[in-house]
C-alpha cells in the first residue's frame, strides 16, 4: 500500500506531459503538411496547403493549371505569359488601398476568376429572350465547383438598358475592398501584386451549393494575383502568373505567395 501514493501521483504528473507531447506532435505535423510543393506545367513552387489537381473545375480560364485544397477550399491557378498583364488597370489602385470598388472586382474577375462559360451561354440565351438570367448558384452545372463559387463572389448581375433604341447589356460586379496594388522589386526580379477581399461573407445556401468547406462559414473571400518577371520587367524572360482565392481567415496570403513565386523553379516552355 505504501507504493499506491507515489504511483498515482506519478500517473497524474505524466498525463499533462503526455497531452503536451501529443499537442507538440500534432503541431509538428501541421507545420509539415502546410508546406507542399506544387508541380505544375509552368513552375514548381511551395505554397501553404494540401494541394491536388483541380483541372476538373476548369470553367472558363484556359491556359492555367488549377490546384485545389479540399480542406480549406482554396484554389491556386498557375500560368506563364509573355509579359505583365493589365498593368495600367492595376496601377489605378496603387493609391486606393482600403477603398471599396466594384471595378476592382471586375478586374479580378477578368484576370483570374471569369464567369463560367456554361453560365454565360445560358445568360446570353435568356437575355436574348428578354428574360432575367439566373444567379450563378442557381445553375445546377456549378454544383460542387469552387471556381464557380469564387466567380460568384465577384459578379453581381447583368444590367440591361436602352441605348439609342437598342438594348445594351453590362456586367455588374460586387463591391470589394482593395487590399494591395503594388509593383516592387524582389530577389530575382519584379512582382506586380493585386489583392482584394469580398465585402461580406457568402450566404450559407451558396456555400452548400458549391460544397465549400466549413472554413468559409462567416468568412469573406480573399483574392490575390501575383505576376513575377524573372530578371525584372525589362528582361524579356516572360512572366510567371499565380492567382489564388481563399477564406480571409486562411494563412494563405499574397506576401507568402509572392515570396514562393519569386523563388519558384520556372520551367522553360
N, C-alpha and C positions, 0 to 999 in steps of 0.2 A: 504494500500500500504506500510505502514511502516513495515509490517511483511515480505514482499517479500524478502528483502535483507538477513535477518538472516536465513530464511527458505532455500533459495538457497545455502547460504554459508554452512549451516549445512549439506545439502544433499551432497555438494561437498566434505565436510570433511569425511562424512560417507562412501562414495564409496571406497576410498583406504582402510579403515578399514575392509569393507566387503570383498574386494578382499584378504586382508591379512588373514582374518578369514577362507575364503574358501580354500586358499592355505594351511593353517595350518591343516585344516580338511583332505584335500587330502593327505598331507604328513603323518598325523597320520594313515590314512587308509593304506597307502603304507607300513608303518612300520609293521602294523598288518598282512597284507597278505603275507609279505615276510618271516614270520616265521611260518611254518606249520609243524605239526608233521606227519611223515610218519610212518604208522603202517604196518610193513612187517612181513613175516613169521619168520624172524630171529632176528629182533630187532625193537624197537620203538625209533625214533630219530627225532630231529627237524633240518631241513635243509632249508635255504632260498629258497623260490619258491612256486608256486601254483601247487601241485603235484596231479596226478591222476594215476591210474594203467596203465602201458604200456605193459601188458602181450601180447597184440595183435601184438606188434612189435618184439617179440622174434624171432630171426632168426638164431641162432647158438650157443648161450650161455645158456647151461642148468644149472639148479640148482640155478638160481638167480631170485629175484623179481625185476622187472623193473618198474620205475616210470618216468612219463613224464610231463614236464611243457609246455603246449601248447603256452603260451605267449612268453617264451624265447627260446623254442626249446631244452632246456637242458634235459638230461636223467641221472638217477641215478640207479645203479644196486647194490643190497644188497644180500649178501650170507654169509654162515658160512663155515669154513673149519677146518681141524684138526690142521693145523699149518701154519706158514708163507710160502708163495709160492714164487718161483723164487728169493730167497734172493741173491744167488750168481750173477744172471744176473743183478739185480738192483744195487748190490754193485759195479759193473763195472762202474757205472755212478756217484758214490759218488764224484769223483773229476773231473767230466765232465760237471759241471753246465755251462750253456750258450753255450755249444758246439752244433753243428748241426750234427745229426747222423741218419742214416737210420735204424740201428739195434735197436735204441730206439723205433722207430715206430713199428718195428716187435715185440718187447717185449710187448708194449701196446696192439697191435692187438691180439696177442696170449692170453694175460691175460684177456682182458676185452671186446675188440671190434673186434671179429674174422670175417672173411669173411662169409657172409650168406651161409647157406647150399645150397639153391637153386642156388646161383651163382656158387659155387664151383662145383656143379654137372654139370651145363651147361658147365663150363670151361673145366672140365675133358673130356667131350664128344668131345668138339671142338679140344682140344689138341691131343686126340687120332686120330682124323681125319687129323691132321696137319693144322688145322685152328686156326688162332689167336682168342682167346676169346674176347668177347666184354668188354667194360668198365662196371663197376658196374652200373653206372647211365643209361646205355643203356638197361638194363634188366627191362622189364615192371613190373615184380613182386615186385620190390622195390619201386614203386610209393608211395610217402607219408610216407615212413618208415624212421624215424630218425636214427634207428640203422644201416640201410644200408648207410645212409649219413655219419655217423661217421666212419664206416668201410672204406668207400671210400676215406676219407681224410688221411688215414694211408697207404693204399695199392696202389701201382703203377700199376704193370702188372706182367704177367708171363714171365719168360725168359727161352727159350729152347736152349740148346746147346748140341753138340755131345760129348759124353764121352765114349771112347773106343768102338765105333761102335753102341752105343745105345743113345737114347735121354734122357737128364737129364732136368727136369723141376724144376725151382726155383721161389719162390715168391720174387718179388722185392718190397721194400717199399719206401715211400716218405721220404725225409729228414724232421726231426722235431727238434725243439730246446729243449734241456733238461733244464727244469726249476728247478726241485727239485728231488733229490735222496738222501734220508736220513733215518736213523734209530735213534730213540731217545726215551727217557723215558718221559711219561706224567703222569698226575694224574690217578691212577688206572691201569697203565700197560705200555706197549711199543707199539710204532707205527712204521710202515715202510711206507714211503711216496715215491711216484713216480709220477712226473708230467711233461708233455711235451706239446708243442704248435706246431701246424702246421706251415709250413714255409711261406705260403701265403693264402689269402682268397680263398674260393671256387668260381668258376665261377657262374654267375647268373643263367645260364641254369641248373647247378647242383642243386642249391638251389630250383629252380622251380620244378625240377623233384621229389625232396623229400619233397616238400611243407614246406620248412623251413621258419620260420617267419622272418620279416624284421630285427630282432636283429642280424642276421648273415650277412647282407649285408656289404661288405668290412671288415669283421671281420675274423681273424684267429680262429682256434678251440683250446680250452684248454681241455686237457685230464688229469684226476687225478685218482690215485688209492691209497686208504688208507687201510692198514691192521692193525688191532688193536688186541693185545693179552692181555686180562684182566689178571691182576696179574703178567704180564711180560712174556717174551718169554718162559722161563723155567717152567712156572706154569702148563702147560699141560691142560689149560682150554679151548682150542680151540681158533679160531681167527675169528673176525668179519671183513668182507671184503666189502668195499664200493668203487665202481668205478663210475666216473661221466664224462660227456662231456658237454661243453657249449661254447658259444662265448667268446672270450678273453675280451670283454667289459663287461661281466657279473660280478655281485657281488659275484657269487659262486666261492669260492677259495678253494684250498686244505687245507689251515690253518683253515678255518671255518668248512670244512667238518671233518677234524681231531679232532677239538675241540668237535664237536657234537657227533662224533662216540665214542670218549673216555668217554662221559657222557651218552651214549645210554643205554636203558633198553634192555640188551641182553637176548634173550629167550633161555631156555634150551630145546633142541630138543631130 
